[in-house]
Amino acid sequence: HNKIYGYSATIGDGGIAQLRRSSGAGAYVIVFSVAYWTKKNLDINGNSLCGGMQSNAGITYNCSFHHCSGTGFNSTGATEVIINSASYNNTSTGFHFGAYITNSISYNNSINGIYGFRNVEKCVAQNNSNFGISLSGLGCITNSICDGNGVKGIDVLSDAVIMNCVIRNQFTGTGLYFNASGDRGNFVSNINIYNCTTT
């Protein structure tokens, strides 16, 4: 298992390493094309020139992705895990695709906040132009807040559990959307909602 841990002055000091695109073209500030990297304590600034990070089935912990031209964080592997991270002020989606995301925030993104994950726990999606949180396939959203997103607070493509969530202040569309028509390839037939509030 490969590792890249940021630090500020001394290796292992728990500080944050800042990676910023200064010039030139390219899809992302940093790309992990091989699976199973652990990334920790990184601040990724696309500087309005490129996307933030592309990963492949690893673990991302205590990282931030911002001011990216494109997606802040993008995974090509369905088993990606994100913990205690933030993605904001990007021209596309904040966090795109993975298995599990927890204790994270995604806000002020021009498309979606958290998109294509199976399990979302203790997250905030706020002021994103399209969806706040969108599940990919069977999954669950627990203890999360969607506030002030443009079209939908929570978008569900397949059967899911939604528990202890607050969905409020969507500009248009709905707080909770279930894809019962199958217009995007899936049918929702079994939704379990517990202790949620939507306005």
C-alpha beads as a LAMMPS data file, in Angstrom:
LAMMPS data file: protein, C-alpha beads

199 atoms
198 bonds

1 atom types
1 bond types

-500.0 500.0 xlo xhi
-500.0 500.0 ylo yhi
-500.0 500.0 zlo zhi

Masses

1 110.0

Atoms # bond

1 1 1 0.000 0.000 0.000
2 1 1 1.617 3.276 -1.159
3 1 1 1.446 6.439 0.969
4 1 1 1.829 10.192 0.478
5 1 1 1.522 12.252 3.669
6 1 1 1.826 16.015 3.720
7 1 1 3.621 17.983 6.409
8 1 1 4.473 21.641 6.997
9 1 1 8.038 21.718 8.378
10 1 1 9.076 18.321 9.748
11 1 1 8.084 14.894 8.484
12 1 1 5.208 13.575 10.554
13 1 1 4.316 16.924 12.175
14 1 1 0.684 16.650 11.076
15 1 1 0.842 19.828 9.012
16 1 1 -0.636 20.342 5.550
17 1 1 1.339 20.264 2.298
18 1 1 0.066 22.747 -0.275
19 1 1 0.073 21.770 -3.934
20 1 1 -0.895 24.551 -6.351
21 1 1 -0.994 24.595 -10.136
22 1 1 0.968 27.678 -11.165
23 1 1 0.751 27.537 -14.961
24 1 1 0.324 25.312 -17.995
25 1 1 -2.264 22.828 -19.127
26 1 1 -3.171 19.478 -17.635
27 1 1 -6.171 17.584 -16.338
28 1 1 -5.279 17.563 -12.606
29 1 1 -2.783 18.932 -10.119
30 1 1 -1.921 15.356 -9.095
31 1 1 -2.887 11.942 -10.522
32 1 1 -2.638 8.525 -8.854
33 1 1 -3.080 6.079 -11.732
34 1 1 -2.156 3.009 -9.667
35 1 1 -4.657 1.725 -7.099
36 1 1 -4.386 1.702 -3.302
37 1 1 -2.617 4.934 -2.444
38 1 1 -3.275 6.570 0.917
39 1 1 -3.265 10.375 0.658
40 1 1 -3.188 12.482 3.821
41 1 1 -2.807 16.158 4.800
42 1 1 -2.810 17.662 1.295
43 1 1 -4.230 21.005 0.172
44 1 1 -4.836 20.891 -3.590
45 1 1 -5.390 24.231 -5.354
46 1 1 -6.220 24.026 -9.063
47 1 1 -5.720 27.793 -9.398
48 1 1 -8.555 27.844 -11.962
49 1 1 -6.285 25.966 -14.395
50 1 1 -7.141 22.279 -13.896
51 1 1 -8.886 19.693 -11.729
52 1 1 -7.624 18.842 -8.247
53 1 1 -6.823 15.148 -7.778
54 1 1 -7.543 11.960 -9.683
55 1 1 -7.277 8.810 -7.619
56 1 1 -7.830 5.096 -8.107
57 1 1 -9.349 2.998 -5.314
58 1 1 -7.444 4.406 -2.355
59 1 1 -7.958 6.296 0.908
60 1 1 -8.018 10.088 1.098
61 1 1 -7.779 11.613 4.578
62 1 1 -7.739 15.236 5.747
63 1 1 -7.351 16.737 2.276
64 1 1 -8.895 19.760 0.559
65 1 1 -9.563 20.461 -3.114
66 1 1 -10.478 23.944 -4.238
67 1 1 -10.476 26.569 -6.980
68 1 1 -10.237 23.864 -9.610
69 1 1 -11.229 24.204 -13.244
70 1 1 -13.163 20.957 -13.296
71 1 1 -13.687 18.401 -10.540
72 1 1 -12.049 18.880 -7.154
73 1 1 -11.654 15.162 -6.437
74 1 1 -12.274 12.410 -8.996
75 1 1 -11.873 8.662 -8.502
76 1 1 -11.606 6.049 -11.221
77 1 1 -11.994 3.220 -8.690
78 1 1 -15.281 2.242 -7.069
79 1 1 -13.666 1.420 -3.697
80 1 1 -12.335 4.908 -2.905
81 1 1 -12.746 6.034 0.736
82 1 1 -12.706 9.725 1.743
83 1 1 -12.426 10.861 5.370
84 1 1 -12.426 14.339 6.915
85 1 1 -11.947 16.253 3.670
86 1 1 -13.333 19.308 1.857
87 1 1 -13.977 20.260 -1.768
88 1 1 -15.165 23.748 -2.664
89 1 1 -15.227 26.557 -5.231
90 1 1 -14.688 24.210 -8.189
91 1 1 -16.222 24.595 -11.660
92 1 1 -17.560 21.008 -11.683
93 1 1 -18.286 18.466 -8.911
94 1 1 -16.663 18.570 -5.477
95 1 1 -16.274 14.818 -4.819
96 1 1 -16.899 12.392 -7.678
97 1 1 -17.276 8.614 -7.359
98 1 1 -16.302 6.160 -4.647
99 1 1 -17.476 3.684 -2.037
100 1 1 -17.601 5.720 1.180
101 1 1 -17.254 9.334 2.289
102 1 1 -17.506 10.564 5.875
103 1 1 -16.969 13.728 7.932
104 1 1 -16.519 15.781 4.779
105 1 1 -17.944 18.961 3.252
106 1 1 -18.543 20.021 -0.336
107 1 1 -19.772 23.534 -1.107
108 1 1 -19.951 26.272 -3.754
109 1 1 -19.266 23.877 -6.638
110 1 1 -20.674 24.682 -10.070
111 1 1 -22.264 21.246 -10.587
112 1 1 -22.621 18.685 -7.760
113 1 1 -21.440 18.441 -4.177
114 1 1 -20.970 14.699 -3.541
115 1 1 -21.757 12.525 -6.549
116 1 1 -21.602 8.812 -7.273
117 1 1 -20.800 7.395 -3.828
118 1 1 -22.440 4.307 -2.287
119 1 1 -22.320 5.417 1.343
120 1 1 -22.330 8.964 2.719
121 1 1 -22.041 9.612 6.458
122 1 1 -21.774 12.841 8.493
123 1 1 -21.307 15.059 5.439
124 1 1 -22.457 18.535 4.415
125 1 1 -23.313 19.530 0.832
126 1 1 -24.094 23.229 0.577
127 1 1 -24.674 25.787 -2.180
128 1 1 -23.802 23.486 -5.077
129 1 1 -25.467 24.399 -8.377
130 1 1 -27.025 21.004 -9.170
131 1 1 -27.232 18.096 -6.657
132 1 1 -26.147 18.155 -3.031
133 1 1 -25.619 14.389 -2.637
134 1 1 -26.235 11.754 -5.312
135 1 1 -25.924 8.041 -4.564
136 1 1 -24.552 5.614 -7.132
137 1 1 -26.530 2.390 -6.903
138 1 1 -27.540 0.706 -3.649
139 1 1 -26.385 2.650 -0.624
140 1 1 -27.152 4.858 2.346
141 1 1 -26.920 8.459 3.485
142 1 1 -26.810 9.044 7.243
143 1 1 -26.416 12.033 9.567
144 1 1 -25.857 14.481 6.724
145 1 1 -27.046 17.962 5.721
146 1 1 -27.921 19.259 2.256
147 1 1 -28.552 23.003 2.278
148 1 1 -29.150 25.521 -0.495
149 1 1 -28.265 23.346 -3.474
150 1 1 -29.572 24.334 -6.891
151 1 1 -31.747 21.463 -8.115
152 1 1 -31.924 18.525 -5.688
153 1 1 -30.794 18.039 -2.137
154 1 1 -30.497 14.238 -2.299
155 1 1 -30.701 12.301 -5.568
156 1 1 -31.221 8.526 -5.335
157 1 1 -30.796 6.244 -8.362
158 1 1 -31.408 2.869 -6.698
159 1 1 -32.715 1.372 -3.464
160 1 1 -31.344 3.195 -0.437
161 1 1 -31.534 4.038 3.254
162 1 1 -31.661 7.707 4.240
163 1 1 -31.440 8.343 7.980
164 1 1 -31.061 11.368 10.289
165 1 1 -30.647 13.872 7.455
166 1 1 -31.690 17.484 6.947
167 1 1 -32.493 18.639 3.409
168 1 1 -33.494 22.274 3.069
169 1 1 -33.534 25.438 0.977
170 1 1 -33.134 23.921 -2.499
171 1 1 -33.475 26.712 -5.078
172 1 1 -35.462 24.642 -7.586
173 1 1 -36.510 21.022 -7.874
174 1 1 -36.927 18.887 -4.761
175 1 1 -35.285 18.076 -1.474
176 1 1 -35.442 14.309 -2.037
177 1 1 -35.581 12.826 -5.546
178 1 1 -36.118 9.117 -6.207
179 1 1 -35.533 7.843 -9.724
180 1 1 -38.678 5.711 -9.884
181 1 1 -39.055 6.127 -13.659
182 1 1 -35.745 4.478 -14.545
183 1 1 -34.815 7.339 -16.851
184 1 1 -31.143 6.968 -15.929
185 1 1 -30.878 3.208 -16.136
186 1 1 -32.101 2.201 -12.678
187 1 1 -35.409 1.799 -10.886
188 1 1 -35.986 2.748 -7.259
189 1 1 -38.376 0.334 -5.562
190 1 1 -37.292 0.199 -1.919
191 1 1 -36.485 3.400 -0.018
192 1 1 -36.203 3.487 3.774
193 1 1 -36.303 6.974 5.309
194 1 1 -35.857 7.490 9.053
195 1 1 -35.896 10.695 11.076
196 1 1 -35.298 13.132 8.205
197 1 1 -36.422 16.722 7.704
198 1 1 -36.931 18.413 4.337
199 1 1 -38.158 21.935 3.588

Bonds

1 1 1 2
2 1 2 3
3 1 3 4
4 1 4 5
5 1 5 6
6 1 6 7
7 1 7 8
8 1 8 9
9 1 9 10
10 1 10 11
11 1 11 12
12 1 12 13
13 1 13 14
14 1 14 15
15 1 15 16
16 1 16 17
17 1 17 18
18 1 18 19
19 1 19 20
20 1 20 21
21 1 21 22
22 1 22 23
23 1 23 24
24 1 24 25
25 1 25 26
26 1 26 27
27 1 27 28
28 1 28 29
29 1 29 30
30 1 30 31
31 1 31 32
32 1 32 33
33 1 33 34
34 1 34 35
35 1 35 36
36 1 36 37
37 1 37 38
38 1 38 39
39 1 39 40
40 1 40 41
41 1 41 42
42 1 42 43
43 1 43 44
44 1 44 45
45 1 45 46
46 1 46 47
47 1 47 48
48 1 48 49
49 1 49 50
50 1 50 51
51 1 51 52
52 1 52 53
53 1 53 54
54 1 54 55
55 1 55 56
56 1 56 57
57 1 57 58
58 1 58 59
59 1 59 60
60 1 60 61
61 1 61 62
62 1 62 63
63 1 63 64
64 1 64 65
65 1 65 66
66 1 66 67
67 1 67 68
68 1 68 69
69 1 69 70
70 1 70 71
71 1 71 72
72 1 72 73
73 1 73 74
74 1 74 75
75 1 75 76
76 1 76 77
77 1 77 78
78 1 78 79
79 1 79 80
80 1 80 81
81 1 81 82
82 1 82 83
83 1 83 84
84 1 84 85
85 1 85 86
86 1 86 87
87 1 87 88
88 1 88 89
89 1 89 90
90 1 90 91
91 1 91 92
92 1 92 93
93 1 93 94
94 1 94 95
95 1 95 96
96 1 96 97
97 1 97 98
98 1 98 99
99 1 99 100
100 1 100 101
101 1 101 102
102 1 102 103
103 1 103 104
104 1 104 105
105 1 105 106
106 1 106 107
107 1 107 108
108 1 108 109
109 1 109 110
110 1 110 111
111 1 111 112
112 1 112 113
113 1 113 114
114 1 114 115
115 1 115 116
116 1 116 117
117 1 117 118
118 1 118 119
119 1 119 120
120 1 120 121
121 1 121 122
122 1 122 123
123 1 123 124
124 1 124 125
125 1 125 126
126 1 126 127
127 1 127 128
128 1 128 129
129 1 129 130
130 1 130 131
131 1 131 132
132 1 132 133
133 1 133 134
134 1 134 135
135 1 135 136
136 1 136 137
137 1 137 138
138 1 138 139
139 1 139 140
140 1 140 141
141 1 141 142
142 1 142 143
143 1 143 144
144 1 144 145
145 1 145 146
146 1 146 147
147 1 147 148
148 1 148 149
149 1 149 150
150 1 150 151
151 1 151 152
152 1 152 153
153 1 153 154
154 1 154 155
155 1 155 156
156 1 156 157
157 1 157 158
158 1 158 159
159 1 159 160
160 1 160 161
161 1 161 162
162 1 162 163
163 1 163 164
164 1 164 165
165 1 165 166
166 1 166 167
167 1 167 168
168 1 168 169
169 1 169 170
170 1 170 171
171 1 171 172
172 1 172 173
173 1 173 174
174 1 174 175
175 1 175 176
176 1 176 177
177 1 177 178
178 1 178 179
179 1 179 180
180 1 180 181
181 1 181 182
182 1 182 183
183 1 183 184
184 1 184 185
185 1 185 186
186 1 186 187
187 1 187 188
188 1 188 189
189 1 189 190
190 1 190 191
191 1 191 192
192 1 192 193
193 1 193 194
194 1 194 195
195 1 195 196
196 1 196 197
197 1 197 198
198 1 198 199
